[in-house]
Amino acid sequence: MKLFNYSLLHKPTTLADANYYLLTEGDFPSVDLSHVLTLYNNQYREVQIKSDKPFDNIVKNQYFSFDVKDVVSFLFKIGTNSIIIKRRKKASDLLVEYWLYHTFLPILLTFENKYYFLHAGAVEIENKSVLFIADSFGGKSTLTDFFIKKGHTMISDDKVATFEKEEKIYAVPSYPYHRPYRKMEDLGIFVENFAKEIKPIHCIFNLIKSDENSDINIEKISGIDKFKALRYATDIDLPVHKQSRFKSLANIANKVDIYNISIPWDLDRLEEVYDKICIFIKKEANEFKH
């Protein structure tokens, strides 16, 4: 299984594929990790990122650890493929897996400047990658869940890794778990219909709450409105690689169409929202063919 297009291995490999991390368990080497970032609102856990060098200029061979108090710590050295895992007194396989998949790997890939992460749900519609972003409790997870239940391929439930290649912005499949209920420290339900390919992002829908009786409108946005929507949807907001990350944000804004869609705050109307989006994407696909 690949996570964010990287394989997680438990023993060394001779494969030519460089997209892997080797996981080992044990004690950490003696490193002075005196630079500390504290992460708040993380599942009511005390979470810190520590490093032997400042965070504002990440360099090769720089160490950093990701520590979830009493649960697990991960240690990584920039420019290598090795992750050391140290279990703490409250560790379990499920908790270690959750923190590894859901939080540590996205942070690691951000520190290595591999991807720009958006807090978004993502599915395939007409074989195209479509993202959903929203304010907190804005219906993103509910809508993503509805599309998955309708048989659409899931790209990501929560964190979408993006990168630019040949003037296009791509969405990377995350991991095949979906959390419609958002239980604390739980990866959720395994999803069989999970994306295997990295595809360009076709468009992004920014969900706007509206009155339960309102019409469902789709409106293309531009300029500063695109930047605001994307900035709010940025997922790994840490003081690293600031210049290149701003460039990544600008490139997404310049190269991906973003639409505001009004979402009536009534679960009984989700089918209408679903139909509206599918018809919109299908119409675009047909227009492109002609």
Secondary structure by P-SEA (a helix, b strand, c coil): cccccbbbbccccccccccbbbbbbcccccccccbbbbbccccccbbbbbcccccccccccbbbbbbccccbbbbbbccccbbbbbbcccccaaaaaaaacccaaaaaaaaaccbbbbcbbbbbcccbbbbbbbccccaaaaaaaaaaaaccccccccbbbbbbcccbbbbbbccccccccccccccccccccccccccccccccccccccccccbbbbbbcaaaaaaaaaaacccccccaaaaaaaaaaaaaacbbbbbbbbcccccaaaaaaaaaaaaaaaaaaaaac
